[in-house]
Amino acid sequence: MNIMKYKNVYLLFSLIVLVPGIISLFIYRLNLSNDFTGGSVFSFDLGKSAHGEKESAAALFKGQGIRVREITFDSIQNITLQTDPATAKQNDAIKNAVVSKYPQAKQTLFETIGPSIGLETTKKSVTALGVASIGIVLYIAYAFRNIPKPYSSFKFGVSAVIAMLHDGLLVLGVFSIFRIQVDALFITALLTVIGFSVHDSIVVFDRVRENLGKLPKSMSFENIVNYSVVETLNRSLATSFTVIAVLTSLLLLGGGSTRNFVLALTVGMISGTYSSIFTASPILVIWEDFRARTK
Amino acid sequence: MEMFKNVYFRLGLVVAISLVSLLAALPRVPIVIKNSFVNIDSFIGGYYFSILNGKVRLDLREVKKGLDLKGGVRIVLRADMSKIPPNDRNAALDAARQIMEKRVNFLGVSEPYITSSKVGDDYRIIVEMPGTTDIAQAVNLIGQTAQLRFRQLKAGNDWSQDKFAQYYQDLGVWEDTNVTGADLKGVDIVFDESGAVSQAPQVRLKFTSDGRKKFSELAKKNVGKPIGLFLDTDESPVSMPVVSAGLSETLIDDPVITGNFDVQTANALSIQIRAGALPVPVEVLEQTAVGATLGEASVVESLFAGIVGLLTVLIFMAYMYGRLGFLADMALVIYILIVLAFFKAIPVVLTLPGIAGFILSVGMAADANILIFERTKEEILWGRPRGVAIKYGFERAWQSIRDSNASSLLTSGVLFYFGSGAVRGFALTLALGIAVSLFTSIFVTKTLISVFGVDKKTLLGVRQ
């Protein structure tokens, strides 16, 4: 099986998938939740079907002078309104208004996050992503330090990190294009995804390293990488299957409040499997070819 | 160590760890048998140990649930330290935290969690009250952010008893003074020994020495006039006592507020004043109130999803790797028991993202075994005898397992360091999962394979 033969095709495919997301990130940005922007969330179990109550619920909030940003439905009876920051007193007023309109209604959630906390979360998230990426590059450079000459551990590290960025960007792009809300947990999912992405790339690269010392010197680097990818293909697919199986069951059966979190994980894990085979390795091969040709 | 090479010693260790974990993970299950032969009234699981006067405790009675699962209230307050000298700030924060504790105790919440923290230049108090049902009351009392102010009538507003109602409602006639809640040491109830109405309850204001000076100045200027005790500048005063002539001259005893009180109303006023006696003004940064029903439904859904996911993984492993896969499945079940036992013993506060993280870790825990078995398959294809192939499978997959898990541990470390609350819970779950899965997928699986052997004719579908 010659997977590496079509290496340019894979990279082109990755680009085609990534570019719309990147454009969307630039133009539409992300649909940031209160965790980053500050604001309030009100959830009510209306005691009856909540669909079709969108307008009248929004009117209740307008009556209290609270600007509604977004209305979503968590389940049949549950309506969630995101608004500008509101106080506990305003919540009392809203609660009374809702209960007098829907006598069966029960409040299930009220949350207010001040703008300063939002800014703090944003700063922390960006720092965490930066620290994790740098840590991973350093770690791979260290783990692969014994790679036989003339190959450099640096290239392995950078290739794995490009694959990692690929997965991170894909998740961000999907969430930007579909306007899915991004909260503090999304950052957690993103970090988990990049951890897993590198985990996958390392398994493939470990085999490349082993084969560089074992296979005949006459074999080209591309063939050695190809051989390694094919050898680890079963493992990559089997592991992805177990991880994606649990994620899919969480996505389908796991309830509303963690759905976006699990969605980010699922998209990222699928991308992570793809990128360890079709992004990290081709980049390594192309880079190595380039070096060999220019020498 | 020599004894670790003995298969039966290792098996015993695996069985012992599994049993201990099972007992730790079990909820309390009562065992009651009563008939003419035996009389047993006992239980298993849900143990509680405490030695050295409670210094060392192991509480396995229940899994600690986070607010999102249990329902409850969480409020983050920021203390405004701009007027407090830097050296006194920590003390002021501590005093404010203690007042919050009193407020919470007044609500009668079980297991409240109140803590203060410093983030950058921000001084914060975090109040968590799990299981609180009356969200509005909690938010109102804890979120009571104002500092008590003593206000006086503006010049030109004369006083007589019949103006009480007018001044009570017209807030424009009041102006701030330099006396605030920070000048109060405490508030309590005393009983009048001298007055006409014997034993009438009074609310006593205990000032700091500095506060007492300031208050007596204020009292001197306002003899025969009311002083308003305000918690909020746009709401009516909580109390409007009139300064008696005697008070202004010598302030030897702490001043008292007298009135038509019974014990209950006096108590209510003292709580209101005490609650406002914050050394620093605070503002609400974040408030969350989760109804209990939301959490319950989510737990049931997540657990169901977890069981379906787990079964899929178990069947997949057994299908792909035959008997070896089945032994890996046993290791996976032991993995779940050990992690659950750790959750209870540490204890890890379980949140919805934490549960999702745990379920995800079950999928990832299979990875090490998959790496080992795939390697073993290859070794067999390369012509190695069965026993040697398995040995090499474990040995040669180790490097990949170590390197790849190190990167996952690295990210969970970053998450733990930068995250807060639920994010930390998730990171801890992930890291714990990785560590335990290394033990079960390597040590436990290897032991089980050495004891129960492998298929007679084929191994991993490869004929020899």
Interface residues (C-beta under 8 A of the other chain):
Chain A: S43 D45 T87 A88 K89 N91 D92 K95 K106 Q107 T108 L109 F110 E111 T112 I113 G114 S116 I117 E120 K124 S125 T127 A128 V131 A132 G135 I136 Y139 I140 A143 A184 L185 I187 T188 L191 T192 I194 G195 F196 V198 H199 D200 I202 V203 D206 R207 E210 E231 T232 N234 R235 A238 T239 F241 T242 V243 I244 A245 V246 L247 T248 S249 L250 L252 L253 G254 G255 G256 S257 T258 F261 V262 L265
Chain B: D68 V76 R78 V119 G120 D122 I135 A136 V139 N140 G143 E283 V284 L285 E286 Q287 T288 A289 V290 G291 T293 L294 A297 S298 E301 S302 F304 A305 G306 V308 G309 L310 T312 V313 F316 M317 M320 L352 P353 A356 G357 I359 L360 V362 G363 M364 A366 D367 I370 L371 E374 K377 E378 R396 Q399 S400 D403 S404 N405 A406 S407 S408 L410 T411 S412 V414 L415 Y417 F418 G419 A422 V423 F426 A427 L430
